Structures are given as C-alpha cells and as structure tokens.
Amino acid sequence: MDKFHKIILENEDIRVRIYYITLSIASIALTISLIADIFQGFNRPVLILVGVGVVFLIALWFLSVYLHIENLGKHLLIYFFNLVLFPKIFIYSGGITCGLLLAFLISLVIIGILLEGKSRIIAYLISIVSMEITIYYSYAYQDKIKFLNYKDSIIDYCVTLLIVSLTIIYLVGLMLKAYNDERTKTQELNQRLQELSVKDELSGLYNRRELFRRLNSIYRSVSGSQIPASKQDCYIAMFDIDNFKRLNDTYGHQFGDKVLSAVAHILMESATEDDGEIAARYGGEEFVIIIRATSVHDALERVDQIRKDIESIRWDNVPDLVVTVSGGLSSCESFDNVDLVIQDADEHLYKAKHEGKNQIQV
C-alpha cells in the first residue's frame, strides 16, 4: 500500500502518476463492465475480451511497478486499447448502440496526456484510423453485428457515461493540482533565489550589495521626502566583533560562525524594515545597520543598546566567554554620498577599537 501511495500520489512526474491512475481506473472499469456484461447476457467473445483486458491491465500494472517500464507501458496501454480491445468489443457489443465510443474519446485524452511529440501524433492518428475503420466495418457488415435493444443500449450508455465522466473529472482535478503544486514550488524557488541574491547565507542579514543599493537609494532621494526613502534622520552604524580572530583560533571556526549568527540575530531584531532600517553583513566580522532616529543622541542610545545586547549573550559551551563589539556611528545628512558616510563610520569604528574596544564612537 505504501508503494502504491508513493508511486501514484508522490511521483513528481505527472505523466507517470496519470499512467498508473489510468491503469487502476481502467482495471476497475473493465471489471465493472465484465460484471454488467454477464448480467446483460453478452455472448462469450465479449466476456473473453473484457476478461483478457482486465488480466492485461493488472499484469501491466505490476510489471510497471516492479520493472519500471512506464514508458513502454504507456504505449502498450494505448495501443492495446485502441487497436485491439475497443475495436473488438465495439463489434461484439452492439456497434453504435453500445456506449464504447464514449470510452474511446477518453482514450484520446489519455494519449494527449501520457505521450509527447511525434509519438503522441502517431498514436492519435493510428487510433483514429483504427476506430474509423471499425465504425465503417459495423456499417458495411451490419449482419455480423448484434445490435443492442433500446433498453440495453440505454443501460450501457449510462454505465459508460458514468465511468468516463468520473475519469475525466478525476484526471482534470489531478492535473490542476499538479499545476498548482508546480506553481507553488516555482514561486518558493524564485523567492529563495531572490533572498539568496540579497542576503548573506550564514548570517541571514542583507549582503553588502543590497546594503549599498539601499544606501544609494537613500542618497538619490530628495531631502524632506518620506523618511524610509531619504537621508533625513538616517544614521549608519558599523560594528566589528572584538578579537574575532583570536576567538576563532581558540574555539574553532564552527563556534566563530555561531558567534556571527548570534550577533546577526541581535542586529536583525534591532532593525525595523517598515521604517527603512536594515541590518547587513559588511564583510567578515563586520556589520552595518541603517537606523532612523530624530537625533544623534537617540541614535547613539539605540546603537549602544545593541552593543550591550551582544555583550549579554551567553554561550552554552563556554559560559564565561563575553563577546563584545566596537562600533562607529555616522549621520547620513552630514555627507553628500554613500562612500563618505561609510568612510566616516569606519573611522569612528577604528577609533573605538584604538581606545579600548567594546564602545561606540560618534
């Protein structure tokens, strides 16, 4: 049962899924048809043909599952039905008075779904020609056809219509679900690719390229416009983890990555994107955050709080370790371009390092 579920419901190839579903539905439909034919008193050739069809479908199902002959199986299924089973049953079951033509139409739909390219066109043409010849034969040799009476014809058409309609509804539903699943996967992949293009994989923060894109956007805007899009009340803070190389050498690079991620998390939580704030990894152990504040004093308070939050992080394996950062704060309004404000923040960061670390310089 698990193998059946995996093949039909979890297979990524929609054509393979429909192939197995078609085999299953056709097997059930022929079995029902065989029972109905027995009750309707059809002649022995019809019963034998339908019985052979049931055995063929079940055998093909198991061979496909265990030998993985799905591609060959698709062709065997289509040609067996359209060249052998349908023409023979059509003649022996009452010709135009039976409902087989409805089932033949669904077989054409199956051709369009299961096959591709030239094989689809060839199978369609051969099937149409075969059925046209069969219909003409039933007209030219009417004396060899045992036509159904009105009552049996109505019953046969009703049963066939029910089976065909349910099959169509199920196949259409399956295809729509597969299409929606594929579209969802594509959207998720595109979103992931977009995130990878603007974010640093290790830290989850925006990358340097996205940081400069945002900064350039701020400097291209007109002063006095909406806060998230202008350099008005905009500040840049640059952080560097103190003694990070020694930390890496002492505790290993895996722990170093853990430190980078923890610091990045504090920065991410401190930035409100709706206000135009972002946190980015500038490179190595350096980070930059764009913040909005009404004064340099307020900006310094926020940046220093970030420093304190990082200092308060405790590490499970090394509980006595205290990781600190140094930072430089600069106002976007004080400079005319991105390079100058970054340079100023970097100079203040260098000053903080030179004067003892674990501090913010403005």
C-alpha positions as a LaTeX table, in Angstrom:
\begin{tabular}{lrrr}
\hline
Residue & $x$ (\AA) & $y$ (\AA) & $z$ (\AA) \\
\hline
Met1 & 0.00 & 0.00 & 0.00 \\
Asp2 & 2.90 & 2.35 & 0.79 \\
Lys3 & 4.46 & 1.59 & $-2.59$ \\
Phe4 & 1.14 & 2.33 & $-4.30$ \\
His5 & 0.82 & 5.63 & $-2.41$ \\
Lys6 & 4.38 & 6.63 & $-3.26$ \\
Ile7 & 4.01 & 5.84 & $-6.97$ \\
Ile8 & 0.63 & 7.48 & $-7.54$ \\
Leu9 & 0.46 & 10.35 & $-5.07$ \\
Glu10 & 4.11 & 11.33 & $-4.58$ \\
Asn11 & 5.67 & 10.76 & $-8.01$ \\
Glu12 & 6.99 & 14.08 & $-9.36$ \\
Asp13 & 6.32 & 13.08 & $-12.99$ \\
Ile14 & 2.66 & 13.90 & $-13.60$ \\
Arg15 & 2.56 & 11.62 & $-16.66$ \\
Val16 & 3.75 & 8.63 & $-14.65$ \\
Arg17 & 1.14 & 9.36 & $-11.99$ \\
Ile18 & $-1.63$ & 9.60 & $-14.58$ \\
Tyr19 & $-0.37$ & 6.42 & $-16.23$ \\
Tyr20 & $-0.79$ & 4.42 & $-13.02$ \\
Ile21 & $-4.09$ & 6.07 & $-12.23$ \\
Thr22 & $-5.33$ & 5.25 & $-15.74$ \\
Leu23 & $-4.30$ & 1.62 & $-15.28$ \\
Ser24 & $-6.11$ & 1.49 & $-11.94$ \\
Ile25 & $-9.30$ & 3.16 & $-13.18$ \\
Ala26 & $-9.34$ & 1.12 & $-16.39$ \\
Ser27 & $-8.94$ & $-2.11$ & $-14.42$ \\
Ile28 & $-11.83$ & $-1.21$ & $-12.14$ \\
Ala29 & $-13.97$ & $-0.01$ & $-15.08$ \\
Leu30 & $-13.38$ & $-3.18$ & $-17.09$ \\
Thr31 & $-14.14$ & $-5.31$ & $-14.05$ \\
Ile32 & $-17.44$ & $-3.47$ & $-13.56$ \\
Ser33 & $-18.12$ & $-3.80$ & $-17.29$ \\
Leu34 & $-17.42$ & $-7.54$ & $-17.14$ \\
Ile35 & $-19.91$ & $-7.96$ & $-14.31$ \\
Ala36 & $-22.50$ & $-5.86$ & $-16.16$ \\
Asp37 & $-21.95$ & $-7.84$ & $-19.37$ \\
Ile38 & $-22.50$ & $-11.10$ & $-17.52$ \\
Phe39 & $-25.82$ & $-9.83$ & $-16.13$ \\
Gln40 & $-26.83$ & $-8.46$ & $-19.53$ \\
Gly41 & $-26.16$ & $-11.83$ & $-21.12$ \\
Phe42 & $-23.48$ & $-10.78$ & $-23.59$ \\
Asn43 & $-22.01$ & $-13.51$ & $-25.76$ \\
Arg44 & $-18.83$ & $-15.38$ & $-24.91$ \\
Pro45 & $-16.41$ & $-13.41$ & $-27.19$ \\
Val46 & $-17.31$ & $-10.18$ & $-25.38$ \\
Leu47 & $-16.81$ & $-11.73$ & $-21.96$ \\
Ile48 & $-13.48$ & $-13.24$ & $-23.03$ \\
Leu49 & $-12.27$ & $-9.94$ & $-24.47$ \\
Val50 & $-13.20$ & $-7.96$ & $-21.37$ \\
Gly51 & $-11.67$ & $-10.64$ & $-19.14$ \\
Val52 & $-8.44$ & $-10.56$ & $-21.17$ \\
Gly53 & $-8.46$ & $-6.77$ & $-20.83$ \\
Val54 & $-8.72$ & $-6.99$ & $-17.03$ \\
Val55 & $-5.85$ & $-9.52$ & $-16.85$ \\
Phe56 & $-3.72$ & $-7.42$ & $-19.23$ \\
Leu57 & $-4.19$ & $-4.23$ & $-17.19$ \\
Ile58 & $-3.42$ & $-5.88$ & $-13.87$ \\
Ala59 & $-0.34$ & $-7.59$ & $-15.32$ \\
Leu60 & 0.85 & $-4.33$ & $-16.89$ \\
Trp61 & 0.35 & $-2.52$ & $-13.57$ \\
Phe62 & 2.56 & $-4.96$ & $-11.65$ \\
Leu63 & 5.19 & $-5.16$ & $-14.39$ \\
Ser64 & 5.42 & $-1.38$ & $-14.48$ \\
Val65 & 5.77 & $-1.16$ & $-10.70$ \\
Tyr66 & 8.44 & $-3.82$ & $-10.30$ \\
Leu67 & 10.31 & $-3.49$ & $-13.62$ \\
His68 & 9.84 & 0.28 & $-14.06$ \\
Ile69 & 8.67 & 0.00 & $-17.69$ \\
Glu70 & 6.39 & 3.03 & $-17.50$ \\
Asn71 & 7.47 & 4.47 & $-20.87$ \\
Leu72 & 6.90 & 1.18 & $-22.67$ \\
Gly73 & 3.77 & 0.61 & $-20.62$ \\
Lys74 & 2.18 & 3.85 & $-21.84$ \\
His75 & 2.42 & 2.69 & $-25.45$ \\
Leu76 & 1.28 & $-0.85$ & $-24.66$ \\
Leu77 & $-1.73$ & 0.51 & $-22.80$ \\
Ile78 & $-2.80$ & 2.91 & $-25.56$ \\
Tyr79 & $-2.29$ & 0.54 & $-28.49$ \\
Phe80 & $-3.85$ & $-2.46$ & $-26.73$ \\
Phe81 & $-6.99$ & $-0.47$ & $-26.02$ \\
Asn82 & $-7.27$ & 1.41 & $-29.31$ \\
Leu83 & $-6.14$ & $-1.31$ & $-31.73$ \\
Val84 & $-7.33$ & $-4.48$ & $-30.02$ \\
Leu85 & $-9.81$ & $-4.08$ & $-27.20$ \\
Phe86 & $-12.02$ & $-1.19$ & $-28.36$ \\
Pro87 & $-12.49$ & $-2.35$ & $-31.99$ \\
Lys88 & $-13.26$ & $-5.94$ & $-30.96$ \\
Ile89 & $-15.62$ & $-5.02$ & $-28.13$ \\
Phe90 & $-17.32$ & $-2.41$ & $-30.33$ \\
Ile91 & $-18.16$ & $-5.08$ & $-32.91$ \\
Tyr92 & $-19.18$ & $-7.80$ & $-30.44$ \\
Ser93 & $-21.05$ & $-5.50$ & $-28.02$ \\
Gly94 & $-23.55$ & $-3.94$ & $-30.38$ \\
Gly95 & $-21.66$ & $-1.42$ & $-32.51$ \\
Ile96 & $-23.07$ & 2.07 & $-32.44$ \\
Thr97 & $-25.78$ & 1.01 & $-29.98$ \\
Cys98 & $-23.21$ & 0.47 & $-27.19$ \\
Gly99 & $-21.52$ & 3.25 & $-25.27$ \\
Leu100 & $-17.97$ & 2.30 & $-26.19$ \\
Leu101 & $-17.40$ & 5.41 & $-28.31$ \\
Leu102 & $-17.56$ & 7.48 & $-25.11$ \\
Ala103 & $-14.76$ & 5.38 & $-23.65$ \\
Phe104 & $-12.79$ & 5.77 & $-26.89$ \\
Leu105 & $-12.93$ & 9.56 & $-26.54$ \\
Ile106 & $-11.35$ & 9.36 & $-23.08$ \\
Ser107 & $-8.60$ & 7.20 & $-24.60$ \\
Leu108 & $-7.77$ & 10.08 & $-26.95$ \\
Val109 & $-7.49$ & 12.38 & $-23.95$ \\
Ile110 & $-5.13$ & 9.87 & $-22.33$ \\
Ile111 & $-2.96$ & 9.91 & $-25.46$ \\
Gly112 & $-2.65$ & 13.68 & $-25.18$ \\
Ile113 & $-1.64$ & 13.44 & $-21.52$ \\
Leu114 & 0.68 & 10.43 & $-21.49$ \\
Leu115 & 2.60 & 10.82 & $-24.75$ \\
Glu116 & 4.72 & 13.64 & $-26.16$ \\
Gly117 & 5.92 & 14.86 & $-29.54$ \\
Lys118 & 5.80 & 12.56 & $-32.55$ \\
Ser119 & 4.71 & 9.52 & $-30.53$ \\
Arg120 & 1.58 & 11.42 & $-29.47$ \\
Ile121 & 0.71 & 12.37 & $-33.06$ \\
Ile122 & 1.37 & 8.84 & $-34.36$ \\
Ala123 & $-0.69$ & 7.21 & $-31.63$ \\
Tyr124 & $-3.56$ & 9.65 & $-32.23$ \\
Leu125 & $-3.62$ & 9.07 & $-36.00$ \\
Ile126 & $-3.37$ & 5.29 & $-35.70$ \\
Ser127 & $-6.12$ & 5.20 & $-33.06$ \\
Ile128 & $-8.47$ & 7.42 & $-35.08$ \\
Val129 & $-7.91$ & 5.42 & $-38.27$ \\
Ser130 & $-8.44$ & 2.15 & $-36.38$ \\
Met131 & $-11.73$ & 3.31 & $-34.86$ \\
Glu132 & $-12.96$ & 4.84 & $-38.14$ \\
Ile133 & $-12.33$ & 1.51 & $-39.89$ \\
Thr134 & $-14.15$ & $-0.30$ & $-37.08$ \\
Ile135 & $-17.18$ & 2.01 & $-37.36$ \\
Tyr136 & $-17.24$ & 1.59 & $-41.14$ \\
Tyr137 & $-16.99$ & $-2.18$ & $-40.73$ \\
Ser138 & $-20.04$ & $-2.16$ & $-38.43$ \\
Tyr139 & $-21.93$ & $-0.22$ & $-41.12$ \\
Ala140 & $-20.80$ & $-2.33$ & $-44.08$ \\
Tyr141 & $-21.38$ & $-5.67$ & $-42.34$ \\
Gln142 & $-24.45$ & $-4.99$ & $-40.24$ \\
Asp143 & $-25.50$ & $-8.60$ & $-40.46$ \\
Lys144 & $-22.45$ & $-9.53$ & $-38.36$ \\
Ile145 & $-23.28$ & $-7.03$ & $-35.60$ \\
Lys146 & $-25.62$ & $-7.96$ & $-32.80$ \\
Phe147 & $-27.17$ & $-4.57$ & $-32.04$ \\
Leu148 & $-28.48$ & $-3.92$ & $-28.54$ \\
Asn149 & $-32.13$ & $-3.32$ & $-27.93$ \\
Tyr150 & $-33.20$ & 0.09 & $-26.73$ \\
Lys151 & $-33.21$ & $-0.80$ & $-23.03$ \\
Asp152 & $-29.79$ & $-2.48$ & $-23.02$ \\
Ser153 & $-28.39$ & 0.37 & $-25.10$ \\
Ile154 & $-29.60$ & 2.96 & $-22.56$ \\
Ile155 & $-28.11$ & 0.97 & $-19.67$ \\
Asp156 & $-24.80$ & 0.56 & $-21.48$ \\
Tyr157 & $-24.58$ & 4.26 & $-22.31$ \\
Cys158 & $-25.46$ & 5.26 & $-18.73$ \\
Val159 & $-22.79$ & 3.00 & $-17.22$ \\
Thr160 & $-20.15$ & 4.12 & $-19.73$ \\
Leu161 & $-21.05$ & 7.79 & $-19.30$ \\
Leu162 & $-20.74$ & 7.50 & $-15.52$ \\
Ile163 & $-17.31$ & 5.87 & $-15.72$ \\
Val164 & $-15.99$ & 8.25 & $-18.39$ \\
Ser165 & $-17.26$ & 11.39 & $-16.63$ \\
Leu166 & $-15.76$ & 10.36 & $-13.29$ \\
Thr167 & $-12.47$ & 9.60 & $-15.02$ \\
Ile168 & $-12.39$ & 12.99 & $-16.74$ \\
Ile169 & $-13.22$ & 14.84 & $-13.52$ \\
Tyr170 & $-10.51$ & 12.96 & $-11.64$ \\
Leu171 & $-7.85$ & 13.50 & $-14.32$ \\
Val172 & $-8.65$ & 17.20 & $-14.68$ \\
Gly173 & $-8.53$ & 17.59 & $-10.89$ \\
Leu174 & $-5.20$ & 15.77 & $-10.76$ \\
Met175 & $-3.70$ & 17.94 & $-13.49$ \\
Leu176 & $-4.90$ & 21.15 & $-11.85$ \\
Lys177 & $-3.44$ & 20.02 & $-8.53$ \\
Ala178 & $-0.15$ & 19.15 & $-10.22$ \\
Tyr179 & $-0.13$ & 22.55 & $-11.92$ \\
Asn180 & $-0.80$ & 24.35 & $-8.62$ \\
Asp181 & 1.88 & 22.31 & $-6.85$ \\
Glu182 & 4.38 & 23.10 & $-9.59$ \\
Arg183 & 3.49 & 26.79 & $-9.49$ \\
Thr184 & 3.89 & 26.84 & $-5.70$ \\
Lys185 & 7.30 & 25.16 & $-5.98$ \\
Thr186 & 8.35 & 27.66 & $-8.64$ \\
Gln187 & 7.23 & 30.60 & $-6.52$ \\
Glu188 & 9.07 & 29.23 & $-3.49$ \\
Leu189 & 12.20 & 28.66 & $-5.59$ \\
Asn190 & 12.04 & 32.17 & $-7.05$ \\
Gln191 & 11.57 & 33.61 & $-3.57$ \\
Arg192 & 14.52 & 31.60 & $-2.31$ \\
Leu193 & 16.70 & 32.73 & $-5.23$ \\
Gln194 & 15.67 & 36.32 & $-4.61$ \\
Glu195 & 16.59 & 36.01 & $-0.94$ \\
Leu196 & 19.96 & 34.48 & $-1.83$ \\
Ser197 & 20.67 & 37.37 & $-4.18$ \\
Val198 & 20.20 & 39.99 & $-1.45$ \\
Lys199 & 21.05 & 38.14 & 1.76 \\
Asp200 & 24.11 & 36.61 & 3.35 \\
Glu201 & 23.64 & 32.87 & 3.71 \\
Leu202 & 25.42 & 32.41 & 7.04 \\
Ser203 & 24.02 & 35.35 & 8.97 \\
Gly204 & 20.65 & 35.79 & 7.28 \\
Leu205 & 21.31 & 39.53 & 7.08 \\
Tyr206 & 21.30 & 41.54 & 3.88 \\
Asn207 & 24.55 & 41.31 & 1.94 \\
Arg208 & 26.92 & 44.14 & 1.08 \\
Arg209 & 25.50 & 44.62 & $-2.40$ \\
Glu210 & 21.96 & 45.09 & $-1.07$ \\
Leu211 & 23.27 & 47.44 & 1.64 \\
Phe212 & 24.82 & 49.76 & $-0.96$ \\
Arg213 & 21.72 & 49.54 & $-3.13$ \\
Arg214 & 19.62 & 50.76 & $-0.19$ \\
Leu215 & 22.14 & 53.48 & 0.68 \\
Asn216 & 22.34 & 54.70 & $-2.90$ \\
Ser217 & 18.56 & 54.82 & $-2.99$ \\
Ile218 & 18.58 & 56.99 & 0.13 \\
Tyr219 & 21.13 & 59.39 & $-1.33$ \\
Arg220 & 19.31 & 59.67 & $-4.65$ \\
Ser221 & 16.09 & 60.71 & $-2.92$ \\
Val222 & 15.14 & 64.31 & $-2.24$ \\
Ser223 & 15.75 & 65.56 & 1.28 \\
Gly224 & 12.48 & 66.05 & 3.09 \\
Ser225 & 10.65 & 63.16 & 1.43 \\
Gln226 & 9.25 & 60.21 & 3.34 \\
Ile227 & 11.68 & 59.04 & 5.99 \\
Pro228 & 12.27 & 55.49 & 4.72 \\
Ala229 & 13.37 & 56.91 & 1.36 \\
Ser230 & 15.57 & 59.86 & 2.39 \\
Lys231 & 18.74 & 60.61 & 4.36 \\
Gln232 & 16.77 & 62.77 & 6.77 \\
Asp233 & 17.17 & 61.38 & 10.32 \\
Cys234 & 19.16 & 58.49 & 8.86 \\
Tyr235 & 22.24 & 57.07 & 10.64 \\
Ile236 & 24.79 & 54.42 & 9.75 \\
Ala237 & 26.36 & 52.27 & 12.45 \\
Met238 & 29.28 & 49.97 & 11.65 \\
Phe239 & 30.16 & 47.16 & 14.07 \\
Asp240 & 33.15 & 44.87 & 14.32 \\
Ile241 & 33.39 & 41.87 & 16.66 \\
Asp242 & 36.33 & 42.41 & 19.02 \\
Asn243 & 39.19 & 39.91 & 18.91 \\
Phe244 & 37.33 & 37.71 & 16.45 \\
Lys245 & 40.48 & 36.10 & 15.01 \\
Arg246 & 41.64 & 35.07 & 18.49 \\
Leu247 & 38.15 & 33.73 & 19.20 \\
Asn248 & 38.31 & 31.63 & 16.02 \\
Asp249 & 41.78 & 30.34 & 16.84 \\
Thr250 & 40.75 & 29.43 & 20.39 \\
Tyr251 & 37.32 & 27.89 & 19.92 \\
Gly252 & 37.31 & 26.92 & 16.24 \\
His253 & 35.63 & 28.25 & 13.13 \\
Gln254 & 32.34 & 26.49 & 13.81 \\
Phe255 & 32.00 & 28.36 & 17.06 \\
Gly256 & 33.05 & 31.51 & 15.22 \\
Asp257 & 30.15 & 31.01 & 12.80 \\
Lys258 & 27.86 & 30.55 & 15.79 \\
Val259 & 29.03 & 33.91 & 17.16 \\
Leu260 & 28.46 & 35.60 & 13.81 \\
Ser261 & 24.92 & 34.20 & 13.66 \\
Ala262 & 24.10 & 35.30 & 17.22 \\
Val263 & 25.38 & 38.84 & 16.62 \\
Ala264 & 23.48 & 38.96 & 13.34 \\
His265 & 20.28 & 37.93 & 15.13 \\
Ile266 & 20.60 & 40.84 & 17.57 \\
Leu267 & 21.13 & 43.26 & 14.68 \\
Met268 & 18.22 & 41.80 & 12.72 \\
Glu269 & 15.89 & 42.19 & 15.70 \\
Ser270 & 17.04 & 45.79 & 16.17 \\
Ala271 & 16.17 & 46.94 & 12.62 \\
Thr272 & 12.59 & 47.84 & 11.65 \\
Glu273 & 12.34 & 47.42 & 7.90 \\
Asp274 & 8.99 & 49.21 & 7.67 \\
Asp275 & 10.83 & 52.36 & 8.79 \\
Gly276 & 13.56 & 51.89 & 6.22 \\
Glu277 & 16.03 & 50.24 & 8.60 \\
Ile278 & 18.11 & 47.24 & 7.62 \\
Ala279 & 20.99 & 45.25 & 9.05 \\
Ala280 & 23.68 & 43.88 & 6.72 \\
Arg281 & 26.85 & 41.87 & 6.87 \\
Tyr282 & 29.54 & 44.16 & 5.53 \\
Gly283 & 32.22 & 41.52 & 5.35 \\
Gly284 & 33.92 & 39.01 & 7.65 \\
Glu285 & 33.05 & 40.01 & 11.21 \\
Glu286 & 31.88 & 43.50 & 10.25 \\
Phe287 & 28.23 & 44.55 & 10.19 \\
Val288 & 26.33 & 47.68 & 9.24 \\
Ile289 & 22.90 & 48.81 & 10.35 \\
Ile290 & 20.84 & 51.65 & 8.91 \\
Ile291 & 18.69 & 53.18 & 11.63 \\
Arg292 & 16.22 & 56.06 & 11.86 \\
Ala293 & 16.38 & 58.44 & 14.80 \\
Thr294 & 15.28 & 62.01 & 15.46 \\
Ser295 & 18.68 & 62.99 & 16.91 \\
Val296 & 22.23 & 61.74 & 17.16 \\
His297 & 21.65 & 61.19 & 20.89 \\
Asp298 & 18.71 & 58.86 & 20.21 \\
Ala299 & 20.72 & 57.09 & 17.51 \\
Leu300 & 23.66 & 56.60 & 19.89 \\
Glu301 & 21.34 & 55.20 & 22.59 \\
Arg302 & 19.94 & 52.62 & 20.17 \\
Val303 & 23.34 & 51.60 & 18.84 \\
Asp304 & 24.81 & 51.35 & 22.33 \\
Gln305 & 21.88 & 49.18 & 23.38 \\
Ile306 & 22.73 & 46.82 & 20.52 \\
Arg307 & 26.30 & 46.70 & 21.85 \\
Lys308 & 25.01 & 45.85 & 25.34 \\
Asp309 & 22.65 & 43.18 & 23.98 \\
Ile310 & 25.55 & 41.50 & 22.20 \\
Glu311 & 27.71 & 41.70 & 25.30 \\
Ser312 & 24.97 & 39.98 & 27.32 \\
Ile313 & 24.90 & 36.88 & 25.09 \\
Arg314 & 25.96 & 33.73 & 26.97 \\
Trp315 & 27.36 & 30.62 & 25.33 \\
Asp316 & 26.45 & 27.09 & 26.44 \\
Asn317 & 29.87 & 25.51 & 25.94 \\
Val318 & 31.86 & 28.49 & 27.25 \\
Pro319 & 29.67 & 30.25 & 29.83 \\
Asp320 & 32.47 & 32.59 & 30.95 \\
Leu321 & 33.08 & 33.95 & 27.46 \\
Val322 & 31.93 & 37.50 & 26.79 \\
Val323 & 31.79 & 38.60 & 23.14 \\
Thr324 & 31.91 & 42.34 & 22.57 \\
Val325 & 31.70 & 44.64 & 19.58 \\
Ser326 & 33.08 & 48.05 & 18.77 \\
Gly327 & 31.14 & 50.47 & 16.63 \\
Gly328 & 31.17 & 53.74 & 14.77 \\
Leu329 & 28.11 & 55.92 & 14.20 \\
Ser330 & 27.67 & 58.44 & 11.40 \\
Ser331 & 24.83 & 60.66 & 10.17 \\
Cys332 & 23.77 & 60.35 & 6.53 \\
Glu333 & 22.70 & 64.00 & 6.47 \\
Ser334 & 26.28 & 65.12 & 7.14 \\
Phe335 & 27.60 & 63.72 & 3.85 \\
Asp336 & 26.78 & 64.01 & 0.18 \\
Asn337 & 27.37 & 60.42 & $-0.91$ \\
Val338 & 27.46 & 56.84 & 0.31 \\
Asp339 & 31.24 & 56.41 & 0.23 \\
Leu340 & 31.81 & 59.35 & 2.56 \\
Val341 & 29.28 & 58.26 & 5.20 \\
Ile342 & 30.67 & 54.69 & 5.17 \\
Gln343 & 34.20 & 56.04 & 5.45 \\
Asp344 & 33.20 & 58.23 & 8.41 \\
Ala345 & 31.51 & 55.32 & 10.22 \\
Asp346 & 34.59 & 53.18 & 9.57 \\
Glu347 & 36.89 & 55.88 & 11.01 \\
His348 & 34.77 & 56.07 & 14.15 \\
Leu349 & 34.89 & 52.27 & 14.40 \\
Tyr350 & 38.69 & 52.36 & 14.14 \\
Lys351 & 38.75 & 54.98 & 16.90 \\
Ala352 & 36.58 & 52.78 & 19.13 \\
Lys353 & 39.00 & 49.88 & 18.56 \\
His354 & 42.02 & 52.09 & 19.27 \\
Glu355 & 40.56 & 53.47 & 22.51 \\
Gly356 & 39.81 & 50.20 & 24.22 \\
Lys357 & 37.08 & 48.36 & 22.22 \\
Asn358 & 33.55 & 47.47 & 23.41 \\
Gln359 & 32.31 & 51.00 & 22.80 \\
Ile360 & 30.57 & 53.20 & 20.20 \\
Gln361 & 32.25 & 56.29 & 18.81 \\
Val362 & 30.40 & 59.15 & 17.06 \\
\hline
\end{tabular}
